[in-house]
Amino acid sequence: MNAELIRSELQRLMRQTPLRRFLITFVGGEIGLIDHPDFSWMAT
């Protein structure tokens, strides 16, 4: 995938109002959860 495309998609997701949780899957299988710190108490 094109790095610029990934960058613009991440920026779009992070600008959503309200910010919704989303996952990033990295090469190698690691997963990163992007979440708003104010909602950390709601973690499942």
Buried (B, 14 or more C-beta within 10 A) or exposed (E): EEEEEEEEEEEEBEEEEEBEEBEEEEEEEEEEEEBEEEEEEEEE
